[in-house]
Amino acid sequence: MARAALAADPLEVAPFLLGKLLVHGSRVARVVEVEAYRGASDPASHAYRGRSARNATMFGRAGLLYVYFTYGMHWCANVVCDEEGVAGAVLLRALEPVAGVEEMTSARAARRRPGSALRERDLCRGPANLTVALGITKEHDGVDLCEPTSPVRLLDDGAPPPGAGRLAAGPRVGIKKAADAEWRFWVAGSRYVS
């Protein structure tokens, strides 16, 4: 992935990420849903009140992976964007599994509630599920998604972002502040969207 494509406003980067591939080892999944967070100008952003130990990666160069813990039990993964020193990120909300489905299933099976069904379409639906399925944890915070030798990479296989009629936008999910901002983007009609 070319870093220059990520060094822009999160509202531009978010729809651009749809259709890209997230790769961790043999596990590969296509991005189908994201949310933009604009840092200091966005009350819903972790960086709204400035830099901290938790959000420091958001202030790094475009293309880093920002991983944080939420609700005391889940990891969430974001693609850092904008200029270095300016916090901005795009939350990965849902992915469509492409390869490594057995590994994803095993990882998710170990975490699901007893008796609950595990369907392929649910493996990477939701920010917490996709990090479990891909094996992304705090140790990946700050990893460079654009570096070919990185353990987690963001790739462009030439699949175009969804065009007119396939790109949907709406309010972000699970936030209280700036909840009406339509900064969530997804591939309309995808059965993998959360």
C-alpha positions as CSV (number, residue, x, y, z in Angstrom):
1,M,0.0,0.0,0.0
2,A,1.3,3.4,-0.9
3,R,1.7,5.5,2.2
4,A,0.8,8.7,0.3
5,A,-2.7,7.4,-0.3
6,L,-3.2,7.2,3.5
7,A,-1.7,10.6,4.3
8,A,-5.0,12.5,3.9
9,D,-8.0,13.5,5.9
10,P,-9.7,10.4,7.5
11,L,-12.9,11.3,5.7
12,E,-11.1,10.8,2.4
13,V,-9.1,7.7,3.5
14,A,-12.1,5.8,5.0
15,P,-14.0,5.1,1.7
16,F,-10.7,4.6,-0.1
17,L,-9.9,1.7,2.3
18,L,-13.0,-0.2,1.2
19,G,-11.9,-3.2,-0.9
20,K,-8.3,-3.2,0.4
21,L,-6.9,-6.3,2.0
22,L,-5.7,-6.7,5.6
23,V,-3.2,-9.5,5.9
24,H,-1.7,-11.2,9.0
25,G,0.3,-14.3,8.2
26,S,-2.0,-16.6,6.2
27,R,-5.1,-14.7,7.2
28,V,-6.4,-12.3,4.6
29,A,-9.6,-10.3,4.6
30,R,-11.1,-7.5,2.5
31,V,-12.2,-4.3,4.2
32,V,-16.0,-3.8,3.8
33,E,-16.9,-1.3,6.7
34,V,-14.9,1.5,8.3
35,E,-15.4,4.7,10.5
36,A,-13.4,7.9,10.2
37,Y,-12.1,9.7,13.3
38,R,-10.6,13.2,12.9
39,G,-8.5,13.7,16.0
40,A,-8.5,17.1,17.7
41,S,-11.7,18.3,15.8
42,D,-13.7,15.2,16.6
43,P,-15.2,14.8,20.1
44,A,-15.6,11.0,19.5
45,S,-11.9,10.6,18.7
46,H,-9.4,9.2,21.3
47,A,-7.2,12.1,20.3
48,Y,-9.8,14.9,20.9
49,R,-8.1,15.9,24.2
50,G,-4.6,15.6,22.9
51,R,-1.8,13.1,22.9
52,S,-1.6,10.4,25.6
53,A,0.1,7.1,26.1
54,R,-3.0,5.3,24.9
55,N,-3.4,7.2,21.6
56,A,0.2,8.1,20.8
57,T,0.2,5.9,17.6
58,M,-2.6,8.1,16.2
59,F,-0.1,11.0,16.0
60,G,2.4,8.9,14.0
61,R,2.9,8.7,10.3
62,A,0.1,7.5,7.9
63,G,0.0,3.8,7.5
64,L,0.6,2.7,11.1
65,L,-1.8,0.3,12.9
66,Y,-3.4,1.9,16.0
67,V,-4.7,-0.9,18.3
68,Y,-6.5,-0.1,21.5
69,F,-8.4,-2.1,24.2
70,T,-12.0,-1.3,24.9
71,Y,-14.7,-2.4,27.3
72,G,-12.0,-4.2,29.3
73,M,-12.1,-7.2,26.9
74,H,-11.7,-6.3,23.2
75,W,-9.0,-5.1,20.8
76,C,-9.9,-2.7,18.0
77,A,-7.7,-1.9,15.0
78,N,-7.4,1.4,13.1
79,V,-5.4,2.6,10.1
80,V,-3.6,5.9,11.0
81,C,-3.9,8.6,8.4
82,D,-3.3,12.3,7.9
83,E,0.0,14.1,8.4
84,E,2.5,12.9,11.0
85,G,1.8,14.9,14.2
86,V,-1.9,15.3,13.3
87,A,-4.1,12.6,14.8
88,G,-6.4,10.9,12.5
89,A,-7.5,7.3,12.1
90,V,-10.0,5.0,10.4
91,L,-11.5,2.2,12.5
92,L,-11.8,-1.2,10.8
93,R,-15.4,-2.3,11.5
94,A,-15.9,-5.3,9.3
95,L,-13.9,-7.5,6.9
96,E,-14.8,-10.2,4.4
97,P,-12.6,-13.3,4.9
98,V,-10.5,-14.2,1.8
99,A,-7.9,-16.7,3.0
100,G,-7.0,-18.4,6.3
101,V,-10.6,-19.0,7.2
102,E,-9.7,-22.2,9.2
103,E,-7.3,-20.1,11.4
104,M,-9.9,-17.4,11.8
105,T,-12.6,-19.9,12.8
106,S,-10.3,-21.5,15.3
107,A,-9.4,-18.2,16.9
108,R,-13.0,-17.1,17.1
109,A,-14.2,-20.5,18.3
110,A,-12.0,-20.2,21.3
111,R,-13.7,-16.9,22.3
112,R,-17.4,-17.5,21.5
113,R,-20.1,-18.3,23.9
114,P,-20.9,-22.0,24.4
115,G,-23.7,-23.1,22.1
116,S,-23.5,-20.1,19.8
117,A,-23.2,-20.8,16.1
118,L,-20.1,-19.6,14.2
119,R,-20.8,-18.7,10.6
120,E,-18.1,-17.5,8.1
121,R,-20.0,-14.3,7.6
122,D,-19.7,-13.5,11.3
123,L,-15.9,-14.2,11.6
124,C,-14.9,-10.5,11.0
125,R,-18.2,-8.7,11.6
126,G,-17.5,-6.0,14.1
127,P,-14.3,-4.4,15.3
128,A,-13.6,-6.9,18.2
129,N,-14.4,-9.9,16.1
130,L,-12.1,-9.0,13.3
131,T,-9.1,-8.5,15.6
132,V,-9.7,-11.9,17.1
133,A,-10.1,-13.6,13.7
134,L,-6.9,-12.0,12.4
135,G,-5.0,-12.4,15.6
136,I,-4.4,-8.7,16.1
137,T,-3.6,-7.6,19.7
138,K,-1.8,-4.7,21.5
139,E,1.6,-6.1,20.4
140,H,0.6,-4.9,16.9
141,D,0.0,-1.3,17.9
142,G,2.4,0.9,15.9
143,V,3.1,-1.8,13.2
144,D,3.7,-0.2,9.8
145,L,1.0,-1.5,7.5
146,C,2.9,-0.2,4.4
147,E,6.1,-2.1,5.2
148,P,6.4,-5.3,3.1
149,T,8.1,-7.2,6.1
150,S,5.5,-6.1,8.6
151,P,3.5,-8.8,10.4
152,V,0.3,-7.0,9.6
153,R,0.0,-5.4,6.2
154,L,-2.6,-3.4,4.2
155,L,-2.5,-4.4,0.5
156,D,-4.2,-3.1,-2.7
157,D,-4.8,-6.0,-5.0
158,G,-6.3,-3.7,-7.6
159,A,-10.0,-4.2,-6.6
160,P,-11.5,-0.7,-6.9
161,P,-13.4,0.9,-4.0
162,P,-17.1,0.6,-4.4
163,G,-18.6,3.0,-6.9
164,A,-21.9,4.8,-7.0
165,G,-24.7,2.7,-5.7
166,R,-22.3,0.4,-3.8
167,L,-20.8,3.0,-1.4
168,A,-23.0,3.6,1.7
169,A,-22.5,6.1,4.5
170,G,-24.2,6.7,7.8
171,P,-23.7,7.6,11.4
172,R,-20.9,6.0,13.4
173,V,-21.8,3.2,15.8
174,G,-21.4,2.8,19.6
175,I,-20.4,6.4,20.3
176,K,-22.2,9.2,22.2
177,K,-20.4,12.3,21.1
178,A,-20.7,13.5,17.5
179,A,-22.9,10.5,16.9
180,D,-24.8,12.2,14.1
181,A,-21.7,12.6,11.9
182,E,-22.1,10.3,8.9
183,W,-18.5,9.1,9.0
184,R,-19.2,5.3,8.7
185,F,-18.7,3.9,5.3
186,W,-19.5,0.4,4.0
187,V,-20.0,-1.7,0.9
188,A,-23.8,-1.7,0.3
189,G,-25.2,-5.1,0.0
190,S,-22.2,-6.9,1.6
191,R,-23.3,-9.7,3.9
192,Y,-20.2,-9.2,6.0
193,V,-21.0,-5.6,7.2
194,S,-21.6,-5.3,10.9
